Amino acid sequence: MSVHPPASNGDRDVTQDPHARVREVFDDWADRGRAEGMESGHAFSARAGFERLELSPGAHYLDIGCGNGYTVRWAADLVGAEGQAVGLDVSPNMVERARAAAAGLAGVQFHVAAFPDHPLPRQAFQGIFSMEVLYYVPDVAGALQEIQRLLAPGGRFVCVVDYYRENSASHSWPDDLGVAMNLLSMAGWRGAFEEAGLTVAEQTCLLYPLEAGEEPGWKHTQGSLLTVGERP
């Protein structure tokens, strides 16, 4: 993960808002065009996770931490005008980019929200996705419980993270970014899903294909941790 520390917040006190530092980082990344870099950099594992949702026409979809909204646009193409594709992000600047990129698509909504706070109805979504987000949430257990409440019976949640205990290459990221993160193991993620009332249908590490001339790195050896949960 290549990171560049965001601009200093000067004298502004962000300590009273647990989401403030994450918002600051991602607002800065949006301003510097990194949203599109994350879209391309995460494309392999994001697509693999998204496809596990098996969305049908008319389904309701939610992306928690949607960035520039690329998976929301994928979902809009699948669910059609009878469905709904919703994105949440803590960063107003990311949501601004997402709305611009999705202009004209039917059934698309974006909200600025620091999950698990949100304006959405419970038991409304057949598919929920989150890419590289949940470890930023201060209360992971509470976030997973809220995801369980948002899912319709039989609905599926797909979570993909690169920051996890078995991926030692990721362990410096909180210091690199100056952002608090929750470091869970594979077993820890599985247990957290189950404690939230989600049945774990699949857990695996998605290994990126090695491109011609590319040196192997953690994406090829450890990969992105995928956990798929279902609401009974």
Secondary structure as a PSIPRED ss2 file (coil, helix, strand):
# PSIPRED VFORMAT (PSIPRED V4.0)

   1 M C   1.000  0.000  0.000
   2 S C   1.000  0.000  0.000
   3 V C   1.000  0.000  0.000
   4 H C   1.000  0.000  0.000
   5 P C   1.000  0.000  0.000
   6 P C   1.000  0.000  0.000
   7 A C   1.000  0.000  0.000
   8 S C   1.000  0.000  0.000
   9 N C   1.000  0.000  0.000
  10 G C   1.000  0.000  0.000
  11 D C   1.000  0.000  0.000
  12 R C   1.000  0.000  0.000
  13 D C   1.000  0.000  0.000
  14 V C   1.000  0.000  0.000
  15 T C   1.000  0.000  0.000
  16 Q C   1.000  0.000  0.000
  17 D C   1.000  0.000  0.000
  18 P C   1.000  0.000  0.000
  19 H C   1.000  0.000  0.000
  20 A H   0.000  1.000  0.000
  21 R H   0.000  1.000  0.000
  22 V H   0.000  1.000  0.000
  23 R H   0.000  1.000  0.000
  24 E H   0.000  1.000  0.000
  25 V H   0.000  1.000  0.000
  26 F H   0.000  1.000  0.000
  27 D H   0.000  1.000  0.000
  28 D H   0.000  1.000  0.000
  29 W H   0.000  1.000  0.000
  30 A H   0.000  1.000  0.000
  31 D H   0.000  1.000  0.000
  32 R C   1.000  0.000  0.000
  33 G C   1.000  0.000  0.000
  34 R H   0.000  1.000  0.000
  35 A H   0.000  1.000  0.000
  36 E H   0.000  1.000  0.000
  37 G H   0.000  1.000  0.000
  38 M H   0.000  1.000  0.000
  39 E H   0.000  1.000  0.000
  40 S H   0.000  1.000  0.000
  41 G H   0.000  1.000  0.000
  42 H C   1.000  0.000  0.000
  43 A H   0.000  1.000  0.000
  44 F H   0.000  1.000  0.000
  45 S H   0.000  1.000  0.000
  46 A H   0.000  1.000  0.000
  47 R H   0.000  1.000  0.000
  48 A H   0.000  1.000  0.000
  49 G H   0.000  1.000  0.000
  50 F H   0.000  1.000  0.000
  51 E H   0.000  1.000  0.000
  52 R C   1.000  0.000  0.000
  53 L C   1.000  0.000  0.000
  54 E C   1.000  0.000  0.000
  55 L C   1.000  0.000  0.000
  56 S C   1.000  0.000  0.000
  57 P C   1.000  0.000  0.000
  58 G C   1.000  0.000  0.000
  59 A C   1.000  0.000  0.000
  60 H E   0.000  0.000  1.000
  61 Y E   0.000  0.000  1.000
  62 L E   0.000  0.000  1.000
  63 D E   0.000  0.000  1.000
  64 I E   0.000  0.000  1.000
  65 G C   1.000  0.000  0.000
  66 C C   1.000  0.000  0.000
  67 G C   1.000  0.000  0.000
  68 N C   1.000  0.000  0.000
  69 G C   1.000  0.000  0.000
  70 Y H   0.000  1.000  0.000
  71 T H   0.000  1.000  0.000
  72 V H   0.000  1.000  0.000
  73 R H   0.000  1.000  0.000
  74 W H   0.000  1.000  0.000
  75 A H   0.000  1.000  0.000
  76 A H   0.000  1.000  0.000
  77 D H   0.000  1.000  0.000
  78 L H   0.000  1.000  0.000
  79 V H   0.000  1.000  0.000
  80 G C   1.000  0.000  0.000
  81 A C   1.000  0.000  0.000
  82 E C   1.000  0.000  0.000
  83 G C   1.000  0.000  0.000
  84 Q E   0.000  0.000  1.000
  85 A E   0.000  0.000  1.000
  86 V E   0.000  0.000  1.000
  87 G E   0.000  0.000  1.000
  88 L E   0.000  0.000  1.000
  89 D E   0.000  0.000  1.000
  90 V C   1.000  0.000  0.000
  91 S C   1.000  0.000  0.000
  92 P H   0.000  1.000  0.000
  93 N H   0.000  1.000  0.000
  94 M H   0.000  1.000  0.000
  95 V H   0.000  1.000  0.000
  96 E H   0.000  1.000  0.000
  97 R H   0.000  1.000  0.000
  98 A H   0.000  1.000  0.000
  99 R H   0.000  1.000  0.000
 100 A H   0.000  1.000  0.000
 101 A H   0.000  1.000  0.000
 102 A C   1.000  0.000  0.000
 103 A C   1.000  0.000  0.000
 104 G C   1.000  0.000  0.000
 105 L C   1.000  0.000  0.000
 106 A C   1.000  0.000  0.000
 107 G C   1.000  0.000  0.000
 108 V E   0.000  0.000  1.000
 109 Q E   0.000  0.000  1.000
 110 F E   0.000  0.000  1.000
 111 H E   0.000  0.000  1.000
 112 V E   0.000  0.000  1.000
 113 A C   1.000  0.000  0.000
 114 A C   1.000  0.000  0.000
 115 F C   1.000  0.000  0.000
 116 P C   1.000  0.000  0.000
 117 D C   1.000  0.000  0.000
 118 H C   1.000  0.000  0.000
 119 P C   1.000  0.000  0.000
 120 L C   1.000  0.000  0.000
 121 P C   1.000  0.000  0.000
 122 R C   1.000  0.000  0.000
 123 Q C   1.000  0.000  0.000
 124 A C   1.000  0.000  0.000
 125 F E   0.000  0.000  1.000
 126 Q E   0.000  0.000  1.000
 127 G E   0.000  0.000  1.000
 128 I E   0.000  0.000  1.000
 129 F E   0.000  0.000  1.000
 130 S E   0.000  0.000  1.000
 131 M E   0.000  0.000  1.000
 132 E C   1.000  0.000  0.000
 133 V C   1.000  0.000  0.000
 134 L H   0.000  1.000  0.000
 135 Y H   0.000  1.000  0.000
 136 Y H   0.000  1.000  0.000
 137 V C   1.000  0.000  0.000
 138 P C   1.000  0.000  0.000
 139 D C   1.000  0.000  0.000
 140 V H   0.000  1.000  0.000
 141 A H   0.000  1.000  0.000
 142 G H   0.000  1.000  0.000
 143 A H   0.000  1.000  0.000
 144 L H   0.000  1.000  0.000
 145 Q H   0.000  1.000  0.000
 146 E H   0.000  1.000  0.000
 147 I H   0.000  1.000  0.000
 148 Q H   0.000  1.000  0.000
 149 R H   0.000  1.000  0.000
 150 L H   0.000  1.000  0.000
 151 L E   0.000  0.000  1.000
 152 A E   0.000  0.000  1.000
 153 P E   0.000  0.000  1.000
 154 G E   0.000  0.000  1.000
 155 G E   0.000  0.000  1.000
 156 R E   0.000  0.000  1.000
 157 F E   0.000  0.000  1.000
 158 V E   0.000  0.000  1.000
 159 C E   0.000  0.000  1.000
 160 V E   0.000  0.000  1.000
 161 V E   0.000  0.000  1.000
 162 D C   1.000  0.000  0.000
 163 Y C   1.000  0.000  0.000
 164 Y C   1.000  0.000  0.000
 165 R C   1.000  0.000  0.000
 166 E C   1.000  0.000  0.000
 167 N C   1.000  0.000  0.000
 168 S H   0.000  1.000  0.000
 169 A H   0.000  1.000  0.000
 170 S H   0.000  1.000  0.000
 171 H C   1.000  0.000  0.000
 172 S C   1.000  0.000  0.000
 173 W H   0.000  1.000  0.000
 174 P H   0.000  1.000  0.000
 175 D H   0.000  1.000  0.000
 176 D H   0.000  1.000  0.000
 177 L H   0.000  1.000  0.000
 178 G C   1.000  0.000  0.000
 179 V C   1.000  0.000  0.000
 180 A C   1.000  0.000  0.000
 181 M C   1.000  0.000  0.000
 182 N C   1.000  0.000  0.000
 183 L C   1.000  0.000  0.000
 184 L C   1.000  0.000  0.000
 185 S C   1.000  0.000  0.000
 186 M H   0.000  1.000  0.000
 187 A H   0.000  1.000  0.000
 188 G H   0.000  1.000  0.000
 189 W H   0.000  1.000  0.000
 190 R H   0.000  1.000  0.000
 191 G H   0.000  1.000  0.000
 192 A H   0.000  1.000  0.000
 193 F H   0.000  1.000  0.000
 194 E H   0.000  1.000  0.000
 195 E H   0.000  1.000  0.000
 196 A C   1.000  0.000  0.000
 197 G C   1.000  0.000  0.000
 198 L C   1.000  0.000  0.000
 199 T E   0.000  0.000  1.000
 200 V E   0.000  0.000  1.000
 201 A E   0.000  0.000  1.000
 202 E E   0.000  0.000  1.000
 203 Q E   0.000  0.000  1.000
 204 T E   0.000  0.000  1.000
 205 C E   0.000  0.000  1.000
 206 L E   0.000  0.000  1.000
 207 L C   1.000  0.000  0.000
 208 Y C   1.000  0.000  0.000
 209 P C   1.000  0.000  0.000
 210 L C   1.000  0.000  0.000
 211 E C   1.000  0.000  0.000
 212 A C   1.000  0.000  0.000
 213 G C   1.000  0.000  0.000
 214 E C   1.000  0.000  0.000
 215 E C   1.000  0.000  0.000
 216 P C   1.000  0.000  0.000
 217 G C   1.000  0.000  0.000
 218 W H   0.000  1.000  0.000
 219 K H   0.000  1.000  0.000
 220 H H   0.000  1.000  0.000
 221 T H   0.000  1.000  0.000
 222 Q C   1.000  0.000  0.000
 223 G C   1.000  0.000  0.000
 224 S E   0.000  0.000  1.000
 225 L E   0.000  0.000  1.000
 226 L E   0.000  0.000  1.000
 227 T E   0.000  0.000  1.000
 228 V E   0.000  0.000  1.000
 229 G E   0.000  0.000  1.000
 230 E E   0.000  0.000  1.000
 231 R C   1.000  0.000  0.000
 232 P C   1.000  0.000  0.000
